[in-house]
Amino acid sequence: MSENSSSPTAAPQGLRAWLLSDRPASAFQARCQRAYIGWLSFKTNPIAMLGLIIVASLILIAAFAPIITSDDGSTQNLANRLKPPTLDHWFGTDELGRDVFDRIIWGSQVTLYIVFLVSVIVMPIGLIIGTTAGLFGGWIDRILMRITDIFLAFPRLILALAFVAVLGPGLENAVLAIAMTSWSPYARLARAETLTVRNSEYIMAAEIQGASKLRILMSHVMPMCLSSTVVRLTLDMAGIILTAAGLGFLGLGAQPPLAEWGAMISTGRDFLLDQWWVPTIPGVAILVVSLGFNLLGDGLRDVLDPRSGGGE
């Protein structure tokens, strides 16, 4: 047996050489190389890594909430109401004796649920509308962009409040309202990206080969717009979280007894002076998570956007 095959580091070294090869043998290898080189660039940015750690911690906390907490965060114990932080209750208790730490942990699931669903809705809508308008142009472009301008003209929270007022309070309706008010910037961004690539040589080559507009849209234009849209979405996560918290604060988002950070601030604002931990802890949670998504988005922009020049 040769020395390389018996060495425990042979496989990782072989994988690294495969990922750094200057002559990729397939499109799959080229995509893996691009992802690996992007990761090497990303991990040299300590601020971006901090954002990644915060977001990864949020995901892990939400996934292991039943193990981390002592109950589901809705158990009331009036004998322990408004207790300050102790070893038994790390973040104290609220006005109904519920453990604030447990409610923060369970609230992370609600936050991720909102972020995930809004992302799944707004990114495809924005990509489809923006790339269609940019590629086809003409009256299709004018109609789609005027609709986009109407949604851009209203403040996001005010428009979300209007939709929730029509749909009714509730977590799912809040998600739908946020998604309906958040897609327009992605459409504008995708249209701008499409206008820069629609006259490219590879688009013309596809047209000469007989590719339909739909095929060009799905196979060539949308993939080119995807990276910038992902960066914009990551940077917008903080705004999505704040909008959801604002709806929860006004009682239009997640309904009791579901733990939601905005609703926790709303119910605890009467105790801000004497029992500061009740509204402050969920506010700090919103701050940290929003900061994490912003830092992660900045790092992704440096890696995925070639025009950023590696950050400024």
Residue pairs with C-beta under 8 A, 6 or more apart in sequence:
4 10
18 29
18 32
19 32
19 33
19 36
19 37
20 33
20 36
20 37
21 29
21 33
24 30
24 33
38 303
38 304
41 302
41 303
41 310
42 48
42 49
42 52
42 299
42 300
42 302
42 303
43 49
45 299
45 302
45 311
47 295
47 298
47 299
48 295
48 296
48 298
48 299
48 300
48 302
49 299
50 292
50 295
51 291
51 292
51 293
51 294
51 295
51 296
51 297
51 298
51 299
52 296
52 299
53 292
54 288
54 289
54 291
54 292
54 293
54 295
54 296
55 289
55 292
55 293
55 296
58 108
58 111
58 112
58 289
58 292
59 112
61 68
61 105
61 108
62 105
62 108
62 109
62 111
62 112
65 105
65 106
65 108
65 109
68 105
69 99
69 101
69 102
69 105
69 106
70 99
70 102
71 99
71 102
72 102
72 106
73 98
73 99
73 102
73 103
73 105
73 106
73 107
73 257
73 259
74 98
74 257
74 258
74 259
75 98
76 96
76 97
76 98
77 93
77 96
77 97
77 98
78 96
78 97
79 97
80 89
80 93
80 97
81 93
81 94
81 95
81 96
81 97
82 92
82 93
82 94
82 95
82 271
82 275
82 278
83 89
83 92
83 93
83 97
84 92
84 275
84 277
85 91
85 92
85 277
86 92
89 99
89 100
89 101
90 101
91 99
91 100
91 101
91 104
91 277
91 281
92 100
92 275
92 277
92 278
92 281
93 99
93 100
94 100
94 103
94 264
94 267
94 268
94 278
95 267
95 268
95 270
95 271
95 278
100 264
100 277
100 278
100 281
100 282
102 259
103 259
103 264
103 282
104 259
104 261
104 264
104 281
104 282
104 285
106 259
107 259
107 260
107 261
107 264
107 282
107 285
108 285
108 289
110 171
110 254
110 258
110 259
110 260
110 261
111 241
111 244
111 260
111 261
111 289
113 171
113 175
114 171
114 174
114 175
114 178
114 240
114 241
114 244
115 237
115 240
115 241
117 175
117 179
118 175
118 178
118 179
118 182
118 240
119 233
119 237
119 240
121 175
121 176
121 179
121 183
122 179
122 182
122 183
122 186
122 233
123 186
123 229
123 230
123 233
125 179
125 183
125 186
125 187
126 183
126 184
126 185
126 186
126 187
126 189
126 190
126 229
127 186
127 187
127 190
127 222
127 225
127 226
127 229
129 144
129 147
129 148
129 183
129 187
129 190
129 191
130 186
130 187
130 188
130 189
130 190
130 191
130 192
130 193
130 194
130 225
131 190
131 191
131 193
131 194
131 217
131 221
131 222
131 225
132 140
132 144
132 217
133 140
133 141
133 144
133 145
133 148
133 187
133 191
133 194
134 141
134 190
134 191
134 192
134 193
134 194
134 195
134 198
134 221
135 194
135 198
135 213
135 216
135 217
135 221
136 213
141 191
144 187
145 187
145 188
145 191
148 184
148 187
148 188
149 184
151 159
151 180
151 181
151 183
151 184
152 184
152 185
152 188
154 181
156 178
156 181
156 182
156 239
156 243
157 243
157 246
157 247
159 177
159 180
159 181
160 174
160 177
160 178
160 180
160 181
160 243
160 246
160 247
161 177
161 247
161 250
161 252
163 173
163 176
163 177
163 180
163 181
164 173
164 174
164 177
164 247
164 252
164 253
165 252
167 173
167 176
167 177
169 251
169 252
169 253
169 255
170 253
170 254
170 255
171 253
171 254
171 255
171 258
171 260
174 244
174 247
174 248
174 252
174 253
174 254
175 244
177 247
178 240
178 243
178 244
178 247
181 243
182 236
182 239
182 240
182 243
185 232
185 236
186 229
186 232
186 233
189 225
189 228
189 229
189 232
190 225
190 229
193 224
193 225
193 228
194 221
194 224
194 225
197 203
197 220
197 221
197 224
198 221
202 220
203 216
203 220
203 221
206 215
206 216
206 219
206 220
207 216
211 219
227 304
227 305
228 304
228 305
230 300
230 304
231 297
231 300
231 301
231 304
231 305
234 293
234 296
234 297
234 300
235 293
235 294
235 297
235 298
235 301
236 297
237 290
237 293
237 294
237 297
238 289
238 290
238 291
238 293
238 294
241 286
241 289
241 290
241 293
242 286
242 290
244 253
244 260
244 262
245 253
245 260
245 261
245 262
245 265
245 286
246 262
247 253
247 262
248 254
248 260
248 261
248 262
248 263
248 266
249 262
249 263
249 265
249 266
250 266
251 263
251 266
253 260
253 262
253 263
254 260
254 263
256 263
261 282
261 283
261 285
261 286
262 282
262 286
264 278
264 279
264 282
265 279
265 282
265 283
265 286
267 278
268 275
268 278
268 279
268 282
269 279
271 278
271 279
272 278
272 279
272 280
298 311
301 308
301 311
302 308
302 310
302 311
